[in-house]
Amino acid sequence: MVPVYDSKVQEFNNDGLGTITPSSCAVSEEINGAFELELTHPIDVFGKWKRLQKSNIIRVNTHRGVQAFRIYRVVKNAVDGTIKVNARHIFYDLLANFVEDVRPTGKNGTQAGQQILSGCQYLTPFTFASDITHTVTAYFIRQSPVQAFLGDTDQAFISRWGGEIIRDNYNIAINTRLGADNGVRISYGKNMAGLEFNEDTSGVATRILPTALTADNQILLLPEKYVDSPHISEYPFPIIATMDTGYQIGKDVDGAVPYPTVDSCYTAMRQFASDKFLAGTDIPKLSLSVDFVDWKDITGYEKYKSLLTVGLGDDVTVDYAPFGVSVKLRVCAVSYNCLTDRYETLTIGEKRISVVNSINSASQKIDEVKQAITVTNQNVSAVTENVEDINSDNKLTPIEKSAALRDWSSFANEKGTLNTQATALEITTELSAYNDAFQLLSNYLNGGALYTTGIPLWLDADHLNVTTDISGAQFRQKFADYYAARNTLVQAITVKLKALADTAQNGVDTNTGEITTINSTLTTVQTDVSGLKTSVSSIDNQISNTEDGIALRLSNAESTIEQHSSSIVTKVESSTFDAYISDNGSKLEDVNTQITTMRQTVDGLTLSVSQTGYRNLLKNSAGKNGLTFWNTTGTAATVSNTDTSNNTVSNSAFSMASGSTISQDFSLKFNVPHTASLLYEASGSGGHVSVSITQNSTESVLYDNTNTGTEWTFVTFPFNSLNTVCTIKVTTSVNLLASDLIVSEGTNVAPWVQSDEELYTTNFIADSTGLTVGSNTTDMKAHISTSAFEIYRGDDLRINVAPDGTRLQKTIIEDDLTVGSVKEIVRSGVGVDFVVI
């Protein structure tokens, strides 16, 4: 029996709303990753299933004992009479909270985590502990506590302090590591049912080119250049990689000079490469997937039975015969059956090296020195890490200039938006101080001369790679002054917008009881398909750009929903809102209104519409409808998996093989600035990815990366339209996941949205090709277009209704079939013909 609790409960000392009897219930957890539950329950006559409402809490037995999970998705399936829910561990309640500005300075793990929780926008029931004792400094600014703890930035807790999270209801711990090495050892073998071995050579290097720096910041190479792996002959050819050691001749590190001479640096560079080989960079990455469901009994699995004793984070040593080495792997993900109280699956992969365990490395010592400098400089508490890492030697090096250029460019890009918003909201004092601070900072970076346009002198292309003598204190103070003025302006804009929103809300509540929120998020509507009739008579969203801001006009929207014995009628009429705008137009005209998310769930149909004020000119821009609207060369497909779910907005991507391209023709306005964006992940480093635009038969490369990494990378680039139709093309020389493509008007970087001519969800596709509805539980789907009505089972067309006739692949008639009248025609000596009329 599984108890369910009301969404507002924080103590679980009884059965809450009552218990349920699910037909399946499993939780999955990854090291420093997701911790979720998936449960299926019959739609029973006792109505237990009705307790499974969004935001309610479920408590189940897990590999970590009894844990609480909050429901975030509910899907009812009328076909098989079940309801399926997805829930996140109660830890993820912190996604809704907010950390405005928390800066643990010289804190150990426990102190830093507690400071994050105490710095939340509102109080939480969570506690925090850690066994990490070393001290670090980090900045957590305008993000959720979950991002602060587990985010993928270099400022996240797990990046700065290291460690691995333990989530135990409302108790959070991030300790040095999960699990232990209990001596479990197996031999690398052949795949069998429920046991799959995998090798990944994408990150292998058998010949390393180590680099360092001379005393005058020039690249230093070994006389022999390369260091070879002892396993180099076991591959068909050398696999070469360049690696920066971080070493520099004559540089003071923590009061000492570790590499005073060229020879001492050479020795350290050779040792660096040897250590990389010793760490396994010349051996394929091994992984092992275990599915205990396929282990009917232990017969045939005797030599792997020790896997039955391991849990999340535990070590598993694999003897890898092809190289005569032993590789230590870890259980990095598990799936646990809450009804049978046993593991269902284990994912065993390469051991993750914790930052904690490498704290004594030379590069880490350098980072600690930079942090110590930052801590002692109290005058720059509002400046980003890039600025605070400027060395105290009063020299602005090329590396530091690159960081400063990134920061300054982001300031310049947002300046127009902030000025527009502040002017529209009649914020003058804070705006003037902000513009003055930006001008003074730009003047300083321009060598003290008046800055007007372009890139400041010290950061332009001619001076970016040259070290410039500066006043470190003055440099940091200029950035600090800018940040203080910017934050004050942003706060003033936020306060003014909130006041206007409150005024608008009060006015609407006075005029009509049917509209309760103007700045609305329409979340979830659930009902039976058999009782659902939806009529959308007219929706006219017009968003127009003006110099003063963005005006949003909503008109003529009506939605009628009927549900079994009762009906819910919701009307949003333009007349009330338009009347209010006419009376308060001066206050509302310049408010940057955004309707962010509409979610509608209908019996397994989850419909998501995201409207952000930007228009995506590309169709099927993340592959949610396969390769529809895209032209391809080479091998291309679409995927939606854990990787895309964790790293993309669309939860989908184009999977492009090496040497492939995808391209699409799209329409746009003539002679207007546009901005294109792309999120991608390459399978290996050193690849080539490019994005081009073809206009008037001329192809222009907007993005060209000839040395890809293996992390998700977001890129954006502007262009000016020279025609009303152009072609965008993505080309890759490595296996690539490309996602969240968007082309929008204007110079601002737009968040990814679907085209306003399409809706794509798991089981629902609507675009210019027609309307397709599918199911999570069957392979049936229906497609409606202007030319045909079709029903498929898998890829097999079963029913086709077209203008030229109707085709039925298979017809079974049970009981009676009434088709009309029957005429008998007697044929002498032959028989009788029956004609159906």
N, C-alpha and C positions, 0 to 999 in steps of 0.2 A: 504494500500500500504506500502511495506517495502523497504526502500532504501538500496542499496549496494554500497560500496566504494572500491576504489583501495587499495591494501595492504599497500601502503606507506603513505596514508592520515592520518593526526592526527587532522584535524579540519573538523567538519561535519556541515557546514553552507549552504549546498545545497543537491541535490539528488544524487550527486556522479556519478556513472556509470549508474544510473537509478533505477527504482523501480521494484519490483517483486510482484507477487500475489500468495503466497503460499497457499496450501490446508490445511496445519496444521503447527503450530509454537508454541512451548512451551519452557519455561525456567524452570530449577530446581536449587534450592540452598539449601545448608545445612549450619548450623552454623559452621563456621571455616572449611568448606569443599568445595566441588565442586560448581561451578556456571557456568552452561552450557546451551546451546540452541540446540534444535533439530528441524529441519525444513524439510518439504516435499513440493516439487514444481513440477507441471506437466511439461513435456518436450513439451513446447508450440511452435506453428508455428511461433510466433513472436521472438523466440530466447531469451526470458528473462532469461531462465534457464542457459544460457551460462555465465551470470554474476556471477554465484555461483561457483567461482574458489577457489581453496585452497589458504589460506592466505588473501583473500579479507575479508572485514569487513561488517557485517550486523548490522543495528540499529533497535531495536524493543522496543515496550512498554512492561515494566515488572512491577512487584510489587515494584520495586525501581525507577520507572520512565523510561525514554528512556535510554537505555544502549547499548554499542557497544560490539559486539562479533566477534572474529576472527575465520574464518573457518579453521578446521584442518583435516576434513575428508569429502570426496565427493564420493557418491556411486550412480551410474546411474543404473536404473532397466529397462531393455528393455522389460520385460514382461508386466508390468502395465504402462509403459510410464511415470515414475516419476524419480526425482532425489532427493536424501536424503542427507542432510548435517548435520554435527555436528560442533559446534563452542564453543569456550571457551570465557568467559568474557575477555575483553581487559586487565584486571589485569594480566592475565597469560602470557602476552608478557614478563613479568619479568622472566619467566622460561628460556629464552634465554640469559639473562644477567648473570653476575657472580660477586660474592663478594669474593675477595681474602683473606683479613684479616681485619675484622672490629671488634672492641672491645669496645662497649659502657661501660663506667666505671662510676658507680654512676649516671646514667641518668634516667630521668623520661620517660614516654611512648613516648611523642612527640619527645624528643631529640634522643632517641634510634632509632625510626623509620626513622627519617630524616638522621641519621648517616648511616643507612643501605643503603638508596637510594643514598646518596652522595658518598658512598664507592663502588658503582657499577663500573664495568670495563669500561662502557661507559655511557654517560648522558642519562637520561630517562625523559619523559614528566610528570612523576607521582609526586604527592604531598602527604604528610603524616601529619596526625593530630591524637591526642589522648587525652582523658580526664583522663588518668591514671597519678596520681601525684607522687606516691611513686617511689623511685629510686632503681635501680638494676644494676648488672653487668652481662654481657654475652659476649661470644666469637662466632663470625660467621666467619668460616674459610673454604674457598674453597667450596662454595655452591651457589645456585641461591638465589636471594632475596625472591622468593616464599618459599623456604625451610627455610630461615631465619625467615620469618614472621610466617608461618603455619606448619613448620616441626614437626615431632613426636619425636624429641630429647629433652632432658632436657634443651638444650641451645636455643631452638626456642623462639621467642618473646612471643608467647601465653603461653609458659611454664614458662618463667621467670617473665614477667610482668602480664600475664593473659590477660583477655579481649576477645572481639569477633569482627571480622572484618566486616567493611562496605565497599563494593566495589561500587564506583560511578564513572563510566568511568575512567578517569585518576586520580581521587581523592581517596586516601586510608585513612581509619580511623580504628583504633582499640580502641574501647571504653570499659568501664567496662562491659557493657552487651548490647545485642540487645533487642528490644521490651520492654514491660512493663506488670505490673499486673493490668489489667483493671477490675478485679472482675468477670471474666468469670468462671462459676462454673457449672459442670454437675455431674450426678450420674453415677457410674459404672453400666453398664447394659448389656443386651444381644446383640450379634452381629446381624446386619441387613445389607441389601444391602447398600454398601457405608459407612458402619460404623463397624469397627472391633476392638474389645478390645483384648489385649494380656497380659498375665502374664508370667513373667520369674523368676523362683525361683533359678536359677543356682548360684547366688551370695549371697543367703540368709544365715545368721548365727543367730542362736537362743541361742547359748552358746559360749561365748568368753573366750579364755585363753589369758589374757593380759600379756605381758612380759616387763621387764625393765632390767637395768644393776645395779649391785652393784658398790661400789667405786673401786673395783679391777677388773672390767670388766667381772664379772660372771653374768650369767642369773639369774634374780630375778623373782620368781613366787609368787602369793598371797598365803596365808596360805590355803584358801579354793580353790585355783587354778582357778576356773571358776566363771563367772558372767552370770546369766541366764536372758533371755529376758522375759518381762511380757507376751509375746505372745507364749512362748515355748509350752504351752499345746494345741495350735491350730494347731500344726503339728503332724504327726504320730510318730515322734521320734526327739530327739534333733539334730540340725545341728551345728556342732562344727567347730570353726575356731580360729586359733592363730593369734594374732595381736601384733605387736611391737609398744609400746607407744613412743619410742624414749627417755624415761626418764632415768636418771642416778643419783644415790644417791651421793650427795656431789659435783656434777659438777657445775662449774661456768658458768652461762649463762648471758651474757650482764651485767657483774658486780654484779650479784646476784646468790645465790644458792637456786633454787626453792624447791629442795627436800633434805634437810640436813639430814633427818633421814629415817630409814626404814619405820616407820609408816606413815610419810608424803608422801612417795612414794607409799605405799599401797593405801592410800586414793585417790591419783591422778590416780592410775591404775584403781580403781573401777569406778571413775568418767569418765575416758576415755571410758570404756566399756558401761556405761550408756548413754554417749553422742552418741556412735555409734548406740545404739538402738533408741535413740531419733531421730537420723538422718535417721532412716528407714532401717538399715541393716537387721532387722528381718522381713521386709515386702517384698513381691515379687515386682520386678520391673514391673511397669505398662507402657503400651504404647497403643496408639490409632491411627488407620489409618482411615483417612476420605477421601472418594472419592466423590466429589460433582457431578461428572458426573452421578452417580447413583441416585442422589436426583432429581427425575423428578419434584417434587414440595415439599413444606414444610410439606405436609400431612404425619403424622407418625413420623416426625422428630422435632416436635414442641419443645420438651424439650432440643434439641441440637442446636436450631437455633442460639444460641449465638456464635457457632463456625464459623458462617459466618462473624464475626467481627474481628477475630484474624488474626495475621500475624506472620512472622518469628521471633522467640525469645520471643513471648508473653507467659504469664503464663496462664495455665488452671488448676483450682483446681478440682480434681476428688474425690467425696465422695465414699470411698471404704467400702461398707457395711460389707463384710466378717470379717473385723478386727475393724470395728467401727472407722476408721480413715479417715482423708482427706489427700490426697497426691497432692502436687503441681508439675505439669508437665509443659513442655515447648514445644512450636512448634519448633522442631529442623530441619525440612526440609519441603520445599514447592515445588509444581509444579504449574506454572502459564501459562494460555492460553493467548498468546500475541494477538490473533485475536479477542477474546471475552472480553479481559480485566477482567478476573476473575480467582480466584484460581480453580485449578482442584483437587489437592490432598493436604492434610496436614499430616505430621507425627508428632505425639505428644508423647513425651517420658519423661523419668526421667530428672529432672532439673540438669544441669551440674554445679557443684560448681566451681566457678572461683577462680583462685589463688589470685586474688585481694581481694575477700571476706574472705579469710582465712589468711590474712597477719599477723594477731595478734596471730596466734597459736604458741605454744611453738616450734614446729618443724620449723616453718617459721623463728622465731627469731634466732634459731640456724643457719639456712642457711644464714641469713643476717649477723651474726657475722663472719661466714667463709668468706663471700664475702668482708666484711670490711677489714679482715686481708689480703685478696688477693689484694685489691685496694692499701693498703699502701706499699705493697712489690713490688716496681717498677723494681726490678732486675729480676723478673721472668715473664715478659710480654709475652715470647714466649712459655711458658710451659702450658700443658693442664690443665683443671680444676682439674682433679684428683690429679695432683702434687701440684697445688696451694692450695688445701684444706688441705695439710699436716699441722697439728696443730703446733703452735709456741712453744709447750712445749718440743721440741727436743726429742720426742718419736715417733717411727714408730710403730703404733698399728697394730693388725691383719687386721682390716678393711682397713687401709691405705696400708698395704702390699699387700692385694688382688688387690687394684686399681693399685699399682705400678707394680705388676706382669703382669697384663693385658697390661699395657703400654709397659713394657720391652719386653714382648713376641711379641707384634706387631712390635717392632723395630727389634728384631732378625729375625722374619719371612720375613721382606722386605729387609734385609741386602744383601742377596745373589742376589736378583733381581737388586737392585741399583748398586751393584758392577759389575754385568755382563753388565748392560747397560752403565755404566760410562767407563768401560774398552773398550768395543766395540767402543765407541765414542771418545776414546783417551782423556778422561777428567782425569787428574792426580792430580792437586793441590787440587781441591775441594774434590776428592775422598779420598785423604790421610787425609785431615782434618776431614772428616766424620768418617773414620775408627778409627782415634785417639780418637775422641769424644765418639764413641761407646765403645771403649776399656776402657777409663777412667771411664765412667759411670758404666760399668760392674764390673770393679775393685772395685769401691766404694761400690756397692751393694754386692760384694763378701767379705765384711768385710775388704777391703783394700788389700787383696791378689790378685795376678795375676789371672785374669779370663781366662779360656781356652775353656771349653765346658759345656753344661748342663745349669742348673738354678743357678744363683748367690746364695751364701750362705744365705743371709738374706731372700731370697724369696723362698727357697726350702721347700719341704714338712716337714722337721724336724723343721724349724724355722718360718714357715708361721703364725702359731698361737701364736707366742711369741712376746711380745712387746720388741723392740730393742731401746736402747739409741742411738741417732744420733745427728748430727748438722743439724738442720732444714735448715739453710742458705746454708750449703754446699750441702745438698741433693737437694735443689731446683736449685742451681747453676749448678750442674752436668747435670740435666735434661735440663736446659735452654741452656747450651753449646751444648748438643747433638742436640736439636731442631734447633738451629741456624746453625750448620754445615750441618744437613740434609736438611734444606730448601735451603741453598746455593747450595748444590749438585743437588737437584731436579730442581732448577731453571736453573742450567748449562745444565743439560740433556735436559730440555724442549727447551732451546734456540738452542742447537746443533741439536736436531731433527727437529725443525722448519726450520733451515737453510738447512739441507739436503733435507727436503721435498720441500722447495722452489727451490733448485737446480734441483731436479728430475722433478718438475713441468715445469720449464723452458726448460729442455731438451726434454720432451715429446712434449711441444707446438711447439718446433722447428722442430721435426721430423714428426709430423702429426697434421693436423688441426681437425682430428676426435676425438682425446682424449684431453679433456680440463682440467681434474683433475685426478691426480694419487690417492691422498687420498680421495676417492670418497664416497659420500653417494647417492645411486641411490634411489630417493624418490618416485615418483609416475608416473605411465604410465596409462593413461585412454583411452579407446577406446571401440567401439562396438564389441560384441561377433561375430556378423554376418560378420564383416570385418576383424576379427583378425586371423592371421595365424602366429603362433610362432614356430620357429625352433631353437632348441638349439643343434648344431651339436656335440660339445664336450666341456666339462668343466673339466679341470684337475687341481685341487687345491692340491698342495703338500706343506705341512708345516712340516719342519723338525727341531728338536731341536738340536742345536749344542752348544758347549761351548761358542761360541762368541755371540750367539743371536738366532734370528728366521729369517729364510730366507723364503720368500714367492715367489712361482713360479706360474705365471698365464700363461696358454697356451691354444691355440685353442678354444677361446670362440667366438661364433657368434650368434647374435640374430636378426631375421628379423621380423618386424612388419608392417602389411599392414592395413590401416585404410580408408575404403570407397574409395573416389576418389583419395586419395593421399596415398603415402606410406612413411614411415619413416624407413630408414635403418641405423642401428647402428652396427658398427663392432669394436670389440676389438681384434686385432690380436696380437699374442704373438711375432711375429717377430720383431716389432718395439720396444716393451718393452724389449725383450730379448737382442736385439742389444744394447739398451741403457745400460742395466745392464752389458753387457760384456765390455763396454767402461768405466763404472763407478762402477764396481763391488766392489772395495775397499770401496767406500763411502756408498753403499746401502746394502751390504751383511748383516750388523749387525743391520739394522733398524728394530725395532719390529713393523711389519706392521699388521694392523688389518682392515678388512673390516667389519664395524659395523652393518649397517642396509640396507637392500634392501626392498623397499616397492613397490608393484605393484598392482594397482587396476584395475580390468577388470569387468565392469558391475556388481557390487555387490560382486565381488570376490576380497577380500583383501588378498594379499599374502605377508607374512613377512618372511624373511629369515635372521637369525642372525648368523653371523660367527665371532667368536672372537679369533680364534687361539686355543681354547680348543675344545675337542670332548667330547660330552656326550655319555657315553657307554650305558645308559638306553634308552629304547624305550618308547614313549608315556609317558614321565616323569612327565607330569603335568595333565594327564587325558583329553587332548584335543580330543582324540579319544575314549572316554568312558573308559572302563576297558580293552581294547585290550592290549595284551601282559602281563597282570597282573593276578596273581592268588590271590584269596581272600578267607577269612573265615569271618563269621559273615556278617554284612551288610555294603556294601561299594558302593559308587556311585561317580559321578563327578559333580562339580558345577562351574558356572562362573557367578559372581554377583558383586555388588558394593564393597563388602568386598575384594574379590580377585582382582578386578580392582585397588583398592586403595593401596593394600599391597603386591602384587606379581608381578614378572616380566612377568610371563606367562599368567596372567589374568584367571587362571583356577586352580582347586584344586581337590584332592580326598577328598570326604566327608566320613569319617569313623565313624561308630557307636561304642559305648562302647563295648569292647571285640572283636573287629575285627582286621584283619591283611591284608596287601597287600604285595605281594612279586613278584620278577621277577628274572629269570635266565638271565645272560648276559655274554658275552665273553670279555676277557681281556688278556693282555700280561702276561706271566709267570714271577714271581720274579721281579716285577716292583712296585715301590711305587705308590699308588693311593690316591686320596682324594675324599671323599663323602660329600655332603652338602644337607641340608633339611631346608625348611621354614615351620613352622606349627603354628596353633592357636588352643588352647584347649578351650572347651566350659565352663570349670570350673576349679577352682584351686584345688590342691591336687591330681591330677590325675597322671597316670603313662604312660610315652611314652618311647619306646625303639626302637633302630635301630640295626640290627644285620647283619653280613655277614657270610654265610656258605660256607666253602671251604673244599674239601676232606671229606665231611660228618661231619665236625666239625663246630658248630655254635659259633661265637664270637660276644659278645655284644659290639658294638662300642660307643653307646650312651644310657644312662639309666637315665631318669629324673623321680623321684618318687614323685615330688611335683610341678606339672605344674602350671603356671600362666594362665592368660586369654589374654595376649598380643601376637601378632605375634612374634615368636622367631626363629632366624636363628642359626643353629648349623652346625658345620663342623668337620670332624674327618678323620685322615689318616689311611691307612692300607696297608699291603704289599701283593701282589697277590701270592698265593701258588699253583694256578692251572690256566688253561686257561678258565675255566667256574666257576662262583660262583653265589650265590643267595643273594640278598639284601631283607630284610624284615622289615616292619614298623609295630609295635604293639602298641595298645592304650587301656587304660582302661576307657577313657572318650571320648565323642564325639569330633572329631578332624578334622580340615582341614589341609591336608598335600599338599605342593606345591613345585615347583621349585626344584625337586630332580635332582641331577647330580652326576655322578661318572666320574672322569677324571683322566688321567695319570699325575703323578708328585705330588709335595708337595704343590704347590700353590693352594689357594682357587679360584676356577673357577667361574665366573658369569654364571647364568643359560642360557643354549642354548638348542635348540632341537637337537635330534640326527641328524647326517649328512645324515641319510638314510630316513628322513621324513620331510614333510612340513605340518603343521597344521594351518589353519586359520578358520574364522567363517564359511565359506561356502566351504572350500576346504580341503580335506584330502588326503595326498599321503604318503604311507608307504609300507611295504612289503606285506600288505594284498591287496593292489590295490590302485585305484584312485577313490575318491568319490567327486562329485560336487553337492552342494545343492543351496538353494535360501533363501534370507531373507523374501520373500513375499509369497512363496507357500510352501506346504509340499512335493514337488517333489524333488527327488534326483536320481542321476545316479551313479552306481558303476561299475568300469571296473577292471577286474583282468585277470590273465593268463588263468583262467578256465571258465569265464563267463562274459557277459555284462548284467547288470540288471538295471531296472528302477522301483523305488518305489514311491508310494504315501503314505506318513506316513510310517508305518511299513508294508504296504500291497504291495507285489511284483506284479507289473503289467506286465512287459515284462522280459523274461529271454531267453537270447540267449546263448546256451551252445553247446559243441561239439556233444552231443547226440540229439540235437533238439532245436526247438524254441517254447516257451510257451507264449501265449497271454491271459491275464485274461479276457479282454473285448475289442471287436473290433467293431467300428462303421464306416460304409462306407457311405460317402456322395458323391452324383453325381456318376461318373463312376469308376469302378475298372478294370484295365487291368492286367491280370495275365498270358497271353499267348494264345495259340490256344485252340479251343474246338472241341472235336470229338463226333459225335452223334452215338449212338449204338441203333438201333431199336430192341426192344424185342417184338416179335409177341404176340398179345393178352395181353400184359402187359403195354407197353408204350415205352418211349424213355429214355435211360441213357445218360447224358452229362458228359463227362470226360474232365477235365481241364488238358491240357498238358503243 
